Amino acid sequence: MRKKVTWDVKKALVDSAFTHEELELMEYRVHIAKLIISNRTHRNWSQADLAQKAGLRQSHICRIESGEQLPSTQTLGKIAKAFQLSIGFVPNDEEAATLAVYA
């Protein structure tokens, strides 16, 4: 029988394993991935469809959507153009910025 791991234990493991900045970067990667997946699936596109329309490789789209790779601003621009969207970075405090997507 497996032992249940409490939230406190999980939090302690995460806190000890990653810096605050690393956790923020992971959250940002997930945010970007969710935006891309949501827009892609809303259009009933496969990763290959998006890759072709954006001029990228399907494997690149896969790495971005899995959170393995953070896309460059140039790559984000290509993806946004394929979706016929504009992107912008909106500062929400002195150190952070939020990605904004405009139709």
VEXDREN-2710 file (C-alpha; in Angstrom, 1 decimal):
% VEXDREN-2710
k/r/px/py/pz
1/MET/0.0/0.0/0.0
2/ARG/1.3/3.4/-1.0
3/LYS/1.7/6.1/1.6
4/LYS/-0.2/9.3/1.0
5/VAL/2.0/12.3/0.7
6/THR/0.5/15.4/2.3
7/TRP/0.4/18.8/0.7
8/ASP/2.9/20.1/3.3
9/VAL/5.4/17.4/2.2
10/LYS/4.9/18.2/-1.5
11/LYS/5.3/21.9/-0.9
12/ALA/8.5/21.3/1.1
13/LEU/9.9/19.2/-1.8
14/VAL/9.0/21.8/-4.3
15/ASP/10.4/24.7/-2.2
16/SER/13.6/22.9/-1.7
17/ALA/14.0/21.7/-5.3
18/PHE/13.4/25.0/-7.2
19/THR/14.0/28.7/-6.7
20/HIS/11.1/31.2/-6.8
21/GLU/12.3/32.3/-10.2
22/GLU/12.4/28.7/-11.6
23/LEU/8.9/28.2/-10.4
24/GLU/7.7/31.4/-12.0
25/LEU/9.4/30.3/-15.3
26/MET/7.6/27.0/-15.1
27/GLU/4.3/28.7/-14.5
28/TYR/5.0/31.0/-17.5
29/ARG/5.7/28.0/-19.7
30/VAL/2.5/26.4/-18.7
31/HIS/0.6/29.6/-19.3
32/ILE/2.0/29.9/-22.8
33/ALA/1.4/26.2/-23.6
34/LYS/-2.3/26.5/-22.5
35/LEU/-2.8/29.6/-24.7
36/ILE/-1.4/27.8/-27.7
37/ILE/-3.2/24.5/-27.1
38/SER/-6.5/26.3/-26.5
39/ASN/-6.2/28.4/-29.7
40/ARG/-5.1/25.4/-31.7
41/THR/-7.8/23.0/-30.5
42/HIS/-10.5/25.7/-30.9
43/ARG/-9.6/25.8/-34.6
44/ASN/-9.5/21.9/-34.7
45/TRP/-5.9/22.1/-35.9
46/SER/-3.3/19.5/-35.2
47/GLN/0.2/20.4/-34.1
48/ALA/1.3/19.7/-37.7
49/ASP/-1.4/22.2/-39.0
50/LEU/-0.1/24.9/-36.7
51/ALA/3.5/24.2/-37.5
52/GLN/2.8/24.5/-41.2
53/LYS/0.9/27.7/-40.9
54/ALA/3.5/29.2/-38.5
55/GLY/6.5/28.1/-40.6
56/LEU/7.8/25.9/-37.7
57/ARG/8.5/22.2/-37.2
58/GLN/5.8/20.1/-35.5
59/SER/8.4/18.9/-33.0
60/HIS/9.0/22.6/-32.0
61/ILE/5.2/23.0/-31.4
62/CYS/5.2/19.8/-29.3
63/ARG/8.1/21.0/-27.1
64/ILE/6.4/24.4/-26.5
65/GLU/3.0/22.8/-25.7
66/SER/4.6/20.3/-23.3
67/GLY/6.3/23.1/-21.5
68/GLU/9.7/21.7/-22.3
69/GLN/10.7/24.8/-24.3
70/LEU/9.9/28.5/-23.8
71/PRO/9.3/30.0/-27.3
72/SER/11.2/33.1/-28.3
73/THR/9.4/36.3/-29.1
74/GLN/10.0/35.6/-32.8
75/THR/8.4/32.2/-32.5
76/LEU/5.4/33.6/-30.5
77/GLY/5.0/36.1/-33.2
78/LYS/4.8/33.4/-35.9
79/ILE/2.3/31.4/-33.9
80/ALA/0.2/34.5/-33.2
81/LYS/0.2/35.3/-36.9
82/ALA/-0.9/31.8/-37.8
83/PHE/-3.8/32.3/-35.4
84/GLN/-4.4/35.8/-36.8
85/LEU/-3.9/37.3/-33.3
86/SER/-1.6/40.0/-31.9
87/ILE/0.4/39.6/-28.8
88/GLY/1.7/42.0/-26.3
89/PHE/3.4/42.0/-22.9
90/VAL/1.5/44.0/-20.2
91/PRO/3.5/44.9/-17.1
92/ASN/1.7/44.0/-14.0
93/ASP/4.4/45.0/-11.5
94/GLU/7.9/46.2/-11.5
95/GLU/9.5/42.8/-12.2
96/ALA/6.9/40.8/-14.1
97/ALA/5.0/41.0/-17.3
98/THR/1.9/39.2/-18.4
99/LEU/1.3/37.9/-21.9
100/ALA/-1.8/39.4/-23.5
101/VAL/-3.4/38.0/-26.6
102/TYR/-5.5/40.3/-28.8
103/ALA/-8.0/39.2/-31.5
END
